[in-house]
Amino acid sequence: MAVDQRPRGPYRRIVLKLSGESFALPGERGICMQEVVDIASQIHRARLQGVEIAVVIGGGNILRGAQFTAGNSSIQEATAHYMGMLATVINGLALQDALESLDCETRLTSTVKMDGVAEPYIRRRARRHLEKGRIVILAGGTGAPFVTTDTAAAQKALELGADVLMKATRVDGVYSDDPEKNPHAVLYQHLRFEQVQEQNLRVMDPTAIAHCMEHDLPILVFNYRQDGNIERAVRGETLGTTVSSTCPADASV
């Protein structure tokens, strides 16, 4: 299917951050391909809006490095983090096949060298893939231990010149408290970076927030489980929570 290369919304290029848990059924581990295909379908429809899309994936559905760092684990913490990076490549392969089953042209890249399954991540090459209309899957985190995939997503968004970093979550945006535990939690429509830091709100990890704040890269946090939300997000429709340098201080929904 031909893609209109002219963006229909406010964004020319985005980086979409997906958690590994989005590839599994709620409360479960591993990979559920139906969940992956559902997300791939949303990404495919968003790409048809003319926006260039790069995707950063977590690996928590398969393995979290932190699970080996507590107690008396015989695995060194750095090794555990590398194991988590490999998990993101497994997820990347699943997403690539799901996208290509929908006739999307993709490239899977990895910051951890594994030429048999993924291209090495090279910034200029990744940008060229985006310019050619390919969906670029960015696996392997930053390639270094002790760094989250949130921070990897922020770094890649800055490297690739994205207009926005979009974080897909299980809830509708950023709340004043955990909405799954507190039914009175308030959903914010707009937040400033300073508010996120001062209130220690759960948006992304502090390093990722600092990167975006320093370079004035807006973050959009929204619920990917509502079908069509990725498409709506790239069109610039009002949904979720926007974090930026200039948002109103007290805006909420």
SVG drawing of the C-alpha trace seen along z (x, -y; Angstrom):
<svg xmlns="http://www.w3.org/2000/svg" viewBox="-12 -28 41 46">
<polyline fill="none" stroke="black" stroke-width="0.4" points="0.0,0.0 1.4,-3.4 2.2,-5.8 1.5,-9.5 4.9,-11.0 3.3,-14.3 2.5,-14.2 -1.1,-14.8 -0.5,-15.9 2.0,-18.1 4.8,-15.6 7.3,-14.7 9.2,-12.1 8.5,-10.4 10.1,-7.9 7.6,-5.5 8.6,-3.8 6.9,-0.5 7.4,1.5 8.1,5.2 5.0,5.9 2.9,4.5 3.9,7.7 2.4,10.0 -1.1,10.6 -1.9,8.5 -0.3,10.1 1.7,12.6 5.2,12.9 6.6,13.9 5.3,12.9 1.7,13.1 1.8,12.6 -1.8,11.5 -0.8,8.6 2.2,7.8 0.1,7.9 -2.5,5.6 0.3,3.0 1.9,3.5 -1.5,2.8 -1.7,-0.5 1.8,-1.4 1.1,-0.5 -2.0,-2.8 0.0,-5.6 2.7,-5.2 0.0,-5.7 -0.5,-9.2 2.9,-10.1 4.8,-10.3 8.3,-8.7 8.3,-6.2 11.2,-4.6 10.3,-2.2 12.2,-1.6 11.3,1.6 11.8,2.8 12.4,6.4 10.6,6.7 8.1,9.3 11.1,11.7 13.6,10.6 14.4,7.6 18.0,7.1 16.8,6.0 15.4,9.5 19.0,10.8 20.4,8.0 18.5,8.6 19.5,11.1 22.3,13.5 22.2,13.8 25.5,15.1 24.9,13.0 26.8,9.7 24.5,6.7 26.2,5.6 25.7,9.1 22.0,9.0 21.6,5.7 23.2,7.2 20.7,10.1 17.9,7.5 19.3,5.9 19.2,9.2 15.5,9.6 14.8,6.3 16.2,7.9 13.9,10.9 11.0,8.5 12.3,6.5 12.3,9.7 8.7,10.4 7.6,6.8 9.4,6.9 7.7,10.0 4.3,8.6 4.8,5.4 6.0,7.2 3.0,9.4 1.1,6.2 3.3,5.3 5.3,2.7 8.9,2.2 11.1,2.4 14.6,2.4 15.6,3.9 18.7,2.3 20.6,3.2 23.2,1.4 24.5,4.8 26.3,6.4 24.4,9.4 24.7,9.2 22.8,12.5 19.5,10.9 19.8,7.1 21.7,4.3 24.2,2.5 22.7,-0.8 24.3,-3.7 22.6,-7.1 22.9,-8.2 21.8,-4.9 18.8,-4.8 17.8,-8.4 18.1,-7.3 15.8,-4.4 13.2,-6.7 13.5,-9.1 12.8,-6.2 9.6,-5.4 10.8,-2.3 9.7,-1.7 12.9,-1.4 13.0,0.8 15.7,-0.2 16.7,2.7 19.5,3.2 18.8,0.1 21.9,-2.1 24.2,0.9 25.6,0.1 24.5,1.5 22.9,-0.6 20.8,-2.5 17.0,-2.0 15.2,-1.7 13.4,-5.0 16.8,-6.7 17.6,-4.9 14.4,-6.2 15.2,-9.8 18.7,-9.5 17.5,-7.9 14.8,-10.6 17.4,-13.3 19.9,-11.5 17.3,-11.0 15.8,-14.5 12.4,-13.4 9.7,-16.0 8.3,-14.1 8.9,-11.1 5.8,-9.1 5.5,-6.7 2.8,-4.1 1.5,-2.9 -1.4,-0.9 -3.1,-4.0 -4.5,-7.1 -1.5,-9.4 0.3,-10.8 -1.7,-10.8 -1.2,-12.5 -1.1,-9.0 -1.3,-5.4 -4.8,-5.2 -4.9,-1.4 -4.7,-1.9 -6.2,-5.3 -9.6,-5.9 -9.3,-9.6 -6.0,-10.1 -6.1,-13.2 -5.1,-12.8 -2.9,-15.7 -3.4,-17.0 -0.2,-19.1 2.9,-19.2 6.1,-21.0 9.4,-19.1 10.0,-20.9 6.7,-19.6 7.5,-16.1 10.9,-16.4 9.5,-18.2 6.6,-15.9 8.5,-12.8 5.7,-11.8 5.9,-8.4 6.5,-9.5 9.9,-8.1 13.1,-7.6 14.8,-10.8 17.7,-10.6 15.3,-10.4 13.3,-13.4 16.6,-15.3 17.6,-14.6 14.3,-15.8 14.2,-18.8 17.7,-19.9 16.9,-19.7 13.3,-20.8 12.0,-17.5 8.3,-17.1 7.0,-13.8 3.5,-12.4 2.3,-9.7 -0.9,-7.8 -2.8,-4.6 -1.9,-2.2 -4.5,0.4 -7.3,-1.8 -7.2,-0.8 -6.4,-3.7 -4.6,-5.8 -1.2,-5.6 -2.8,-6.8 -4.6,-9.6 -1.4,-10.6 0.5,-11.1 -2.3,-13.2 -2.0,-15.5 -5.4,-14.8 -5.8,-15.6 -5.1,-12.5 -2.9,-11.5 -0.5,-13.8 2.0,-16.2 5.2,-17.0 7.1,-20.0 8.8,-23.2 5.9,-25.5 2.7,-23.7 0.3,-25.3 1.3,-24.8 -2.1,-23.6 -3.7,-22.0 -5.5,-18.7 -8.5,-16.7"/>
</svg>
